[in-house]
Amino acid sequence: MELSKLIKQNVNEAETRQKIIDEILYNILGWPKTNVIPESRTSGNGYIDYLLTKKNSKPIWLIEAKRVGVYFELPNNFNSNILNRRINLRQLLTDNNIKTAVFQAKEYAEDVGCDYVTVTNGLVWITFHLKPKEKSWKDQNANVITNVEFFIDKQIEAINLFGYKAVVEDQALFKNIGSSISKAQELWYPNQRIISYDRPVQDNEFSSIFGGLSRKFLGNIPETNSDFMEKCYVFNKREDSNLKKNINGFIEDSITPFFESIGVQQIEDQSSGSKFGKKLRKYATNKNSDSVLILFGGRGSGKSTFIRKFLFHSPPDLILNQTVINIVDLLSCTQDKEKLSSEIWQNLVEKLDFDEVLKSDRSVLLKFLEPEYTIFKRQLLFNAQSGSEFYDNLVNGFIVEKKNDKVFLSQKFAKYWKDRERALIIVIDNMDQLESDIQDISFLTAMELSTKLSCLVVVSMREERFYEAKKRGVLDAYHNNGFHIASPGISEVIKKRLRYIVERLDKSADLEEEFGIEDANNFEVIRSFLITCIQDLSRINSELRTFLDFATHGDVRQALDFFKSFIVSGYTNIREITSKHSWNFLHHQVIKPMMVPDRYFFNEDVSRIVNIYKIRNNGDGSHFTGLRILRRLYDFGSQSRYSKFTDLRFLVSLQEEMYGSSVDVIENIDIFLQRGLIEANNRLDRYSLDVDSVRITNFGRYMLNQLVNSFVYYDLISLETGIRNQSLANEFVSMAHSEVKYFENNEILKRLEVRINRVKLFANYLFEEEKRELEELNTNDEITLFMPLFNELVIKETDSIFARAKKRNPI
């Protein structure tokens, strides 16, 4: 019977409770029945015990289901609605029923040699360690499942905590409740108690106009718009060569050692395409190839735009005059793996038929179908009378059969163009944006195209997608024939787009019709704001430029999205900015609309910016694990211009040896890879055993050196960070409610004062937490402390911000 149905029954009945535990252990957590020893210890079957064993039958975990009618009372506080909590065991023992159950289970567990114990009344599960480190077993923080529905609603979390493999092979119980007592405390998340936490912030008054401009000019460059392409395309050669000299530690986007080792080459020149262009020109001359060429580049690096620029808008004469180019954009194709290959062949036929041969008269079409038609006549029309109905039906049948064979038609068109001295080049674009099984079909189809058409196929994809496909065996036959395109200078991309927008605005004959600008004054404000942005982005020390160049990790698409959020956000005061003769964007004026463009409070799940202080492993996680990882990678790469890669296993072992938790390290590395603070040698963007080595990125350096110790960052992430101080969490909730009230009443200074006080409290909390952790480590190793310097910088910045605010808003 399903667990959800069992829960609805009377859990006070021993039989039902036993069925619930059986369902959880065997069907959800996957424990083999041979590793579970159930036994009753009372004649009346009042409660049942389960001894869970390792593979060698040594008991490690006792589960005791208490007798009928037992009620476990839990503290009704901040985290009452959370299904999986950490509650101090000494606090739980103040409830008599829990105390009786715990002591009885403890005694029996000690008799049989179990280290871990769970007591349950059918609904609540309390798990603790009999031999915790450092303190008495009563002073530990027990893992409390407050309602058995946890095993339904949070199955992955339940399996990772209590599952057979997790417990027996991965020491999940030790990692979650058996390690450092002081770390494994209950966390209090202020945002969970703030009613208006998800409240939106209204966009600025020009958002609709900027939204329209963004859709036109801050997205992909249209393939057919040569003017746009010519004026806005940016290759990886940056206009300002001083960028790398003036920004400490700027890491160039280049081939990683892994891809260099398999023969991938860098494209250094836009106009010639370097060796990539040489390869295409050689093929155009020989007109005979059956290879697949891969164009690599990071997420949003401009692979598609480079291909269109190089092959369509400004191709070398040889490419222009001696090739036929066809682009298959997989984003516009079906995502059904059963139909994708046939659709690619269908699209290819339609695009290769430039002369509309398939729509021509039958005589023209039959000539195109030679020599197959001659063979057909010789074999199947031998005795048929030309012009008869029977003859025509046979010919029509032949035509229909051949027109339905897309592979055959593609081969005919390939020969058709080669006979006209033109080589066929097929581009398979955006493969890396598809699911892995669709990617596999796409690449296999690309190989088939090159073989059956004796043509060159160019595939654009991200490096990590190539690695994953190669691991799955799809690319076993791949010839080392790859090229890498570096990301362009992000700030140059934005500046060129903005200059183009200003040019189009100035030339527009009807601003209202073309851009939705009805008022002349609004036109001047919008134009002035765009020019201000261009000027600010041209400054080497610009906060806006620094953020876009660093925080986007070379992703042009993400940079454009960041900037679109910035210009429409309610936090960006367009009129104030354009009312000044000149304007340099301050740090907080950039960061806040980038991190929370349309929300009042920060939420890491919907923001592109990571919360570096977030505890990601409640068992023995730390607020400072992320900082420690970035600092170590920064130090490892500080002697190298390109920031050398560090062996990942070595990194994890170092962190575990010093701070005691590999799980915490791995969970931080996973989110860092996803968000681009670090990158893998093989460019995988999730943690796995296949990630061999990693390095810190420009974004990681920016986070470590500039973002994490700033007032605005502390202000935004303080309410989202789980903290180990319930009183402070309650105070943060109260302060957040006051802040919202002051915001509604436009009481600027009072609202700012609340935020400053919260930031100072949060900074002091982090300072004390880091100091406590250092004391617990009890090590002679020299450990870098972050918070003394960070606190000093934050306090200094808060004083400066408040002074400026008082000057602008005198009481």
FISE-501293 format. One record per residue (C-alpha): residue in three letters; x, y, z. Coordinates in steps of 0.001 Angstrom, whole numbers, padded with zeros to 6 digits, always signed. Example, Ala and Ser with C-alpha at 12.3 -4.5 7.8 and 13.67 -1.06 7.14 Angstrom:
BEGIN
ala+012300-004500+007800ser+013670-001060+007140
***
This chain:
BEGIN
met+000000+000000+000000glu+001304+003500-000818leu+002707+005559+002056ser+000245+008413+001486lys-002679+006034+001994leu-001141+004490+005121ile-000633+007920+006718lys-004349+008612+006417gln-005065+005544+008527asn-004773+005398+012312val-001019+005660+012925asn-001604+004939+016600glu-002210+001332+015675ala+000990-000675+015895glu+000207-002630+012736thr-000241+000539+010681arg+002929+002075+012095gln+004830-001039+011175lys+003489-000892+007602ile+004516+002775+007372ile+008072+001987+008446asp+008213-001003+006102glu+007047+001180+003203ile+009673+003823+004000leu+012564+001418+004538tyr+012014-000929+001634asn+010186+001007-001093ile+011530+004539-000576leu+014943+004155+001078gly+015800+000898-000698trp+017023-001139+002288pro+017332-004859+001417lys+015217-006954+003747thr+018284-009104+004437asn+019892-006064+006066val+016923-005272+008342ile+016129-007266+011485pro+012641-006448+012835glu+011784-007679+016313ser+009163-007052+018980arg+010384-006508+022535thr+007024-006621+024360ser+004509-009396+024579gly+001682-007054+023639asn+003390-005875+020458gly+003453-002335+021853tyr+006386-001255+019769ile+008698-002725+017166asp+012444-002354+016677tyr+014366-002445+013416leu+018090-003153+013444leu+019689-001946+010226thr+023013-003543+009390lys+025982-003058+007121lys+026850-005567+004433asn+028805-007597+006997ser+025686-007726+009223lys+027150-005415+011874pro+024241-003365+013292ile+024724+000356+012794trp+021276+001916+013161leu+018350+001202+015442ile+014822+002396+014637glu+012349+002111+017513ala+008631+002629+016899lys+006936+003576+020175arg+003756+002196+021646val+000176+003257+020855gly-000817+006782+021815val+002634+008285+022315tyr+002723+011991+021385phe+006015+013770+020729glu+005844+017505+021438leu+008300+019628+019467pro+009258+023283+020072asn+006783+025588+018353asn+009124+028243+017053phe+010660+029789+013964asn+011117+026505+012055ser+007880+024759+013076asn+006729+024271+009479ile+009987+022730+008249leu+009796+018982+007639asn+013492+018267+008285arg+014987+020130+011256arg+017940+020206+013628ile+016815+020417+017266asn+019062+020240+020301leu+018570+016839+021936arg+018721+018217+025470gln+015807+020490+024515leu+013855+017527+023128leu+014425+015545+026325thr+012269+018029+028235asp+009256+016254+026705asn+008639+013159+028859asn+007469+010946+026007ile+010547+011766+023931lys+012789+011344+026988thr+011380+007899+027782ala+011673+006766+024159val+015215+008083+023750phe+016584+006507+026934gln+014956+003150+026205ala+016278+003145+022642lys+019719+004291+023793glu+019986+001451+026281tyr+019019-001179+023731ala+021291+000340+021042glu+024266+000196+023389asp+023505-003472+024113val+023580-004431+020423gly+026390-002050+019435cys+024520+000533+017306asp+025964+004042+016913tyr+022830+005685+015519val+019301+005666+016903thr+015905+006765+015588val+012767+006914+017717thr+009419+007413+016002asn+005765+007527+016928gly+004746+006935+013323leu+004743+010633+012440val+007854+012194+013995trp+011335+010693+013454ile+014127+011731+015850thr+017613+010509+014915phe+020742+011009+017036his+024294+009705+017470leu+025277+007747+020565lys+028956+008699+020366pro+029192+012232+018987lys+032482+014055+018959glu+033456+016763+021407lys+030501+016813+023851ser+027938+014711+025703trp+025462+012852+023513lys+022679+014966+025085asp+024216+018191+023762gln+024092+017200+020133asn+021577+018452+017587ala+019299+015606+016571asn+017905+015271+013062val+014114+015589+013410ile+011653+014655+010684thr+008641+016584+011960asn+006133+014727+009794val+006350+011417+007982glu+005117+013190+004820phe+008765+014249+004469phe+009377+010829+002912ile+006776+011644+000244asp+007419+015326-000434lys+011224+015249-000078gln+012142+011801-001354ile+015525+012737-002807glu+016531+014443+000439ala+015254+011431+002409ile+017179+008958+000249asn+020379+010993+000497leu+020007+011071+004286phe+018644+007612+005165gly+018917+005515+001968tyr+020748+002185+002026lys+023652+003247-000210ala+023904+006635+001499val+024140+005085+004981val+026178+001949+004242glu+028604+003263+001607asp+028641+007056+001903gln+028434+007466+005714ala+025398+009737+005400leu+024427+009418+009059phe+027892+010434+010213lys+028043+013341+007783asn+024658+014642+008876ile+024538+013982+012633gly+027797+012341+013657ser+030282+015071+012828ser+030990+018359+014576ile+028235+019097+017085ser+028734+022834+016932lys+028294+022902+013156ala+025331+020537+012984gln+022936+023036+014499glu+019471+024065+013485leu+019470+026832+010912trp+017048+029740+011022tyr+016099+031349+007708pro+014642+034852+008172asn+013146+034913+004657gln+010822+032036+005565arg+009082+034214+008141ile+008839+037424+006108ile+005340+037619+004642ser+006261+040018+001854tyr+009568+038382+000944asp+008572+037647-002661arg+007059+041067-003272pro+007890+042557-006692val+009420+045967-007314gln+007799+048078-010001asp+009933+048713-013079asn+011061+052263-013781glu+008845+054592-015803phe+010772+054004-019038ser+010759+050199-018800ser+008279+049658-021636ile+010391+051709-024049phe+013633+050104-022896gly+011951+046718-023147gly+011146+047371-026792leu+014676+048578-027515ser+016053+045504-025758arg+014006+043130-027870lys+015227+044826-031032phe+018878+045472-030238leu+020000+043585-027113gly+019386+040063-028352asn+020795+037927-031159ile+021966+039820-034220pro+019511+038968-037028glu+021060+036866-039768thr+019584+039098-042474asn+020512+042475-040968ser+023926+043283-042434asp+023996+046831-041042phe+023365+045583-037503met+025983+042854-037914glu+028605+045188-039341lys+028237+047840-036645cys+027666+045652-033583tyr+029704+042496-034072val+032651+042165-031682phe+035380+039578-032005asn+037615+038597-029103lys+040128+041348-029813arg+039235+043995-027242glu+039226+047662-028202asp+040935+048607-024962ser+044122+046623-024520asn+044605+048257-021121leu+041731+046216-019706lys+043960+043279-018856lys+046610+045581-017400asn+044311+047604-015179ile+041966+044931-013828asn+043820+042713-011411gly+043958+039101-012520phe+041726+039299-015604ile+041632+035796-017094glu+041467+035533-020864asp+039009+033086-022383ser+041293+030508-023951ile+041542+026808-024721thr+041868+024717-021595pro+044732+022178-021370phe+042292+019289-021869phe+041017+020550-025223glu+044466+021668-026304ser+045639+018090-025713ile+043059+016703-028172gly+044073+019102-030927val+041550+021950-030598gln+042986+025184-032030gln+042277+028815-031160ile+040714+031154-033749glu+042814+034288-033460asp+041631+036444-036353gln+038084+037399-037264ser+038433+038251-040941ser+040457+035221-042009gly+039051+032858-039395ser+042638+031651-038690lys+043059+027900-039215phe+039283+027485-039160gly+038998+029707-042233lys+041972+027991-043834lys+040232+024651-043401leu+037069+025936-045056arg+038981+027535-047933lys+040916+024321-048521tyr+037682+022378-048671ala+036143+024937-051051thr+039101+024361-053366asn+039103+020547-053192lys+035324+020159-052965asn+035670+016721-051485ser+035545+015892-047800asp+033655+013714-045395ser+034677+015244-042078val+032959+017020-039206leu+034515+020220-037925ile+033547+021400-034438leu+033495+025054-033420phe+033865+025225-029650gly+033065+028134-027395gly+031667+028838-023968arg+028030+029571-023150gly+027021+032770-024939ser+030464+033261-026489gly+029000+034123-029897lys+029578+030897-031845ser+026413+031271-033916thr+027065+034940-034601phe+030667+034249-035643ile+029526+031582-038110arg+026938+033872-039666lys+029380+036774-039793phe+032147+034684-041348leu+030042+032689-043794phe+027308+035157-044808his+028035+038790-043992ser+031743+039073-044799pro+032919+035754-046220pro+036298+035387-047963asp+035936+035493-051743leu+036698+031792-052053ile+033879+030912-049635leu+031487+033336-051339asn+032119+032145-054880gln+032822+028437-054521thr+030580+027099-051763val+026933+026534-050978ile+026244+027011-047287asn+023290+025665-045384ile+022610+026283-041672val+020402+023914-039700asp+019333+025633-036487leu+018409+022839-034106leu+016442+025196-031871ser+013861+025480-034642cys+013718+021710-035188thr+011584+019146-033420gln+012856+017926-030049asp+011531+014443-030727lys+014555+012172-031104glu+012545+009759-033280lys+011797+012481-035815leu+014782+014831-035539ser+017084+013144-038041ser+014434+012990-040779glu+013542+016644-040140ile+017191+017673-040546trp+017328+015889-043920gln+013991+017478-044908asn+015221+020992-044039leu+018428+020355-045909val+016577+019420-049101glu+014402+022538-048918lys+017371+024863-048425leu+019605+023263-051033asp+016945+023591-053719phe+017879+027200-054512asp+016837+026825-058135glu+013486+025254-057127val+014177+022148-059155leu+011649+020129-057160lys+008928+022601-058121ser+009829+022560-061839asp+008123+020792-064757arg+008377+017034-064936ser+010919+017155-067739val+013278+019336-065668leu+012778+017159-062602leu+013425+013916-064522lys+016625+015375-065914phe+017662+016201-062336leu+016919+012588-061367glu+019392+011146-063872pro+020955+008573-064098glu+018419+006863-061815tyr+015592+007673-064249thr+017455+006092-067166ile+017935+002896-065172phe+014248+002981-064185lys+013185+003277-067817arg+015480+000484-068919gln+014263-001887-066197leu+010604-001023-065463leu+009375+000857-068544phe+010813-001609-071055asn+007483-002666-072601ala+005388+000321-071530gln+004116+002650-074250ser+005309+006225-073810gly+002393+008597-073201ser+000038+005881-072032glu-001735+006138-068673phe+000132+003064-067443tyr+003465+004629-068477asp+002636+007967-066796asn+001546+006261-063592leu+004840+004401-063394val+006833+007598-063981asn+004771+009493-061426gly+005327+006705-058938phe+009063+006931-059568ile+009013+010691-058975val+006995+010389-055759glu+009314+007684-054431lys+012436+009749-055116lys+010946+012980-053757asn+010090+011199-050503asp+013661+009953-050117lys+015289+012989-048479val+018708+011359-048164phe+018693+010557-051875leu+017593+014092-052788ser+020293+015594-050575gln+022899+013476-052341lys+021552+014637-055704phe+021740+018279-054660ala+025277+017831-053306lys+026316+016515-056728tyr+024180+019184-058450trp+026236+021932-056780lys+029571+020196-057167asp+028889+019956-060910arg+028549+023747-060774glu+031917+024055-059020arg+030434+024738-055592ala+031308+022768-052462leu+028613+022026-049912ile+029103+023207-046311ile+026456+022313-043742val+026349+024018-040340ile+024558+022306-037437asp+023966+025134-034993asn+022914+025295-031314met+023415+021587-030697asp+024625+022252-027146gln+021323+023787-026089leu+019479+020477-026499glu+019023+017554-024136ser+021801+014965-024205asp+019827+012284-026079ile+018820+014844-028729gln+022451+015965-028983asp+023502+012387-029651ile+021003+012051-032499ser+022149+015394-033911phe+025816+014501-033912leu+025208+011068-035396thr+023157+012768-038124ala+026014+015221-038712met+028400+012288-039198glu+025890+010707-041574leu+025578+013941-043561ser+029329+014277-044009thr+029698+010641-045106lys+026733+010342-047459leu+027134+013785-049033ser+030959+013851-049034cys+030728+017319-047599leu+032061+019357-044721val+029781+019624-041677val+030437+022329-039080val+028971+021759-035634ser+028878+024517-033006met+028811+023358-029404arg+030088+024096-025915glu+033121+022180-024714glu+031353+020494-021830arg+028681+019094-024156phe+031392+017620-026366tyr+033050+015960-023376glu+029767+014460-022205ala+028943+013143-025692lys+032423+011698-026081lys+032066+009934-022738arg+028765+008403-023874gly+030608+006969-026884val+028875+009097-029501leu+032131+010708-030617asp+034397+007657-030547ala+034995+008046-034282tyr+035515+011798-034074his+038643+013070-035769asn+040487+015781-033853asn+039183+018594-035966gly+038069+021339-033602phe+038473+025078-033189his+037788+027369-030244ile+036373+030877-030375ala+037029+033096-027375ser+034367+035292-025826pro+034384+038915-026984gly+034986+041837-024654ile+031638+042156-022886ser+031735+045905-022276glu+032598+046481-025956val+029579+044441-026992ile+027279+046540-024810lys+028821+049834-025962lys+028463+048974-029637arg+024841+047952-029121leu+024088+051202-027268arg+025795+053343-029921tyr+023735+051568-032558ile+020529+052234-030619val+021399+055941-030321glu+022149+056066-034041arg+018825+054437-034883leu+016971+056804-032540asp+018619+059828-034130lys+017775+058646-037642ser+014214+057594-036918ala+011539+059402-038905asp+008779+058318-036519leu+009935+057629-032943glu+006450+056752-031759glu+005786+054239-034490glu+009248+052659-034454phe+010157+052779-030747gly+007037+053782-028825ile+008499+057169-027769glu+005678+059701-027813asp+007170+062640-025947ala+010192+064718-027052asn+011315+065159-023454asn+011247+061385-022915phe+013337+060990-026045glu+016002+063295-024621val+015983+061476-021275ile+016331+058057-022920arg+019038+059229-025301ser+020932+060948-022494phe+020755+057822-020312leu+022132+055602-023080ile+025008+058019-023696thr+025702+058095-019942cys+025946+054300-019963ile+028316+054404-022953gln+030525+056945-021221asp+030568+055005-017971leu+031402+051749-019743ser+034346+053532-021381arg+035970+054228-018012ile+038535+051623-016925asn+037428+051828-013283ser+033727+051802-014052glu+031682+049705-011603leu+029236+048908-014415arg+032011+047813-016741thr+033753+045788-014045phe+030579+043917-013149leu+029656+043092-016747asp+033200+042050-017703phe+033708+039894-014631ala+030326+038576-013487thr+029216+037220-016861his+032122+034790-017294gly+032342+035677-021002asp+028664+034932-021632val+027418+037648-023999arg+023841+036406-023763gln+023924+036651-019973ala+025610+040078-020115leu+022867+041409-022366asp+020250+039970-019996phe+022004+041614-017039phe+022028+044954-018822lys+018388+044631-019881ser+017475+044033-016223phe+019567+047036-015202ile+017910+049534-017528val+014311+048523-016743ser+014725+047959-012988gly+012867+050156-010551tyr+016170+050584-008712thr+017634+052475-011689asn+016474+056083-011379ile+016663+057251-014980arg+015568+060842-014371glu+018015+061400-011506ile+020885+059992-013568thr+020123+062150-016605ser+019576+065299-014529lys+023306+065512-013793his+025944+066836-016154ser+027937+063640-015672trp+027270+060436-013817asn+029445+057576-012646phe+027472+054586-011426leu+028298+053638-007842his+028779+050063-006692his+025345+049662-005073gln+023630+051328-008047val+024983+048535-010241ile+024801+045495-007969lys+021244+045775-006660pro+019439+045967-010041met+021700+043175-011302met+021023+040855-008332val+017347+041657-007762pro+016084+043685-010748asp+012379+043089-010111arg+012185+041922-006480tyr+012510+043715-003181phe+014424+040877-001501phe+017124+038533-002777asn+016523+034872-003664glu+019482+032856-004911asp+017211+030424-006763val+016012+033128-009167ser+019105+035353-009184arg+022156+034866-011355ile+024396+035776-008401val+025348+033149-005834asn+024987+033600-002050ile+028569+032872-000996tyr+027703+032695+002727lys+024903+030148+002332ile+025342+026918+004300arg+024770+024194+001707asn+025191+021159+003932asn+023259+021418+007161gly+025203+018530+008678asp+028577+020202+009011gly+028497+023091+006571ser+030073+026458+007106his+029318+030008+006043phe+032919+030267+004845thr+033398+027130+002745gly+032801+028988-000513leu+035217+031755+000415arg+037871+029221+001403ile+037550+027393-001911leu+037820+030594-003954arg+040748+031853-001881arg+042668+028605-002306leu+042064+028560-006081tyr+042986+032242-006278asp+046265+031565-004475phe+047019+028520-006634gly+046575+030558-009802ser+048113+033818-008650gln+051482+032993-010220ser+049948+032310-013629arg+048537+034880-016023tyr+045938+032373-017141ser+045158+031088-013640lys+046361+027487-013722phe+044039+024571-013048thr+044095+022674-009751asp+043398+018969-009383leu+039887+018742-007965arg+040469+015731-005745phe+043550+017407-004293leu+041486+020523-003611val+038693+018554-001895ser+041159+016574+000214leu+042961+019745+001336gln+039709+021390+002368glu+038492+018254+004126glu+041779+017797+005965met+041714+021335+007276tyr+037990+021982+007773gly+036524+018486+008026ser+033796+018168+005390ser+034209+016937+001822val+030407+016987+001323asp+030255+020700+002087val+033138+021374-000294ile+031552+019358-003112glu+028172+021076-002782asn+029831+024486-003004ile+031926+023401-005989asp+028772+022188-007731ile+026973+025533-007448phe+030178+027407-008364leu+030527+025377-011570gln+026892+026019-012440arg+027135+029766-011856gly+030593+030233-013401leu+032684+031199-010360ile+035014+028346-011228glu+035460+026341-014417ala+036584+022809-015136asn+039425+021842-017424asn+036959+019816-019518arg+034341+022588-019093leu+031752+020408-017324asp+029305+022712-015540arg+028181+020356-012758tyr+030210+018480-010181ser+030960+014848-011019leu+033878+012451-010811asp+034632+013404-014419val+035698+016906-013387asp+039455+016474-013231ser+040689+019965-012393val+039270+023455-011853arg+040342+027075-011755ile+038840+030296-010492thr+037233+032481-013181asn+036984+036242-013534phe+033595+036010-011840gly+035128+034076-008939arg+037857+036692-008528tyr+035298+039479-008643met+033182+037708-006032leu+036169+037141-003753asn+037852+040517-004074gln+034983+042961-004520leu+031489+041622-004009val+031532+039572-000803asn+032696+042411+001422ser+030378+045122+000124phe+027426+046672+001937val+024901+046001-000824tyr+025841+042316-001019tyr+025559+041849+002760asp+022275+043743+002691leu+020762+041499+000015ile+021915+038069+001161ser+021549+038543+004939leu+017838+037633+005009glu+018257+034611+002729thr+021141+033088+004666gly+020333+030413+007221ile+021932+031432+010529arg+022622+029550+013754asn+021094+032144+016043gln+017321+032045+016477ser+017176+035334+018333leu+019071+037121+015565ala+016853+035534+012921asn+013748+036830+014722glu+015323+040262+014913phe+016051+040189+011172val+012403+039350+010487ser+011240+042284+012604met+013703+044621+010880ala+012547+043445+007445his+008930+044263+008298ser+009994+047732+009460glu+012032+048213+006297val+009040+047416+004075lys+006872+049820+006074tyr+009425+052624+005667phe+009662+051839+001964glu+005900+052175+001560asn+005938+055502+003428asn+008952+056754+001438glu+010921+057280+004656ile+014301+056915+002984leu+016647+057571+005902lys+014725+055387+008359arg+014688+052533+005859leu+018409+052912+005187glu+019141+053004+008902val+017341+049678+009384arg+019317+048118+006545ile+022618+049429+007909asn+021865+048073+011376arg+021010+044674+009917val+024211+044605+007878lys+026268+045406+010967leu+024525+042681+012962phe+025056+040195+010134ala+028720+041151+009802asn+029238+040749+013535tyr+027464+037365+013470leu+029776+036147+010688phe+032781+037485+012597glu+031823+035501+015711glu+031033+032372+013675glu+034414+032403+011984lys+036186+032952+015302arg+034255+030053+016885glu+035058+027754+013983leu+038747+028557+014269glu+038703+027699+017969glu+036989+024383+017256leu+039461+023422+014550asn+042201+023456+017200thr+044907+023505+014556asn+048371+024963+014325asp+047981+025536+010580glu+047870+029120+009429ile+044294+029836+008359thr+043185+032952+006523leu+040464+034802+008426phe+038088+036755+006211met+035786+038547+008593pro+038142+040933+010446leu+039005+042722+007197phe+035524+042302+005715asn+033894+043818+008801glu+036215+046769+008664leu+035437+047391+004996val+031671+046965+005421ile+031473+049287+008436lys+033499+051902+006594glu+031223+051653+003552thr+028007+051821+005623asp+029164+055027+007294ser+029950+056539+003884ile+026573+055473+002430phe+024624+056908+005358ala+026551+060200+005190arg+025739+060572+001483ala+022097+059702+002104lys+021762+062327+004862lys+023286+064923+002576arg+020821+064109-000207asn+017831+063738+002118pro+018222+066199+004995ile+015777+065681+007861
***
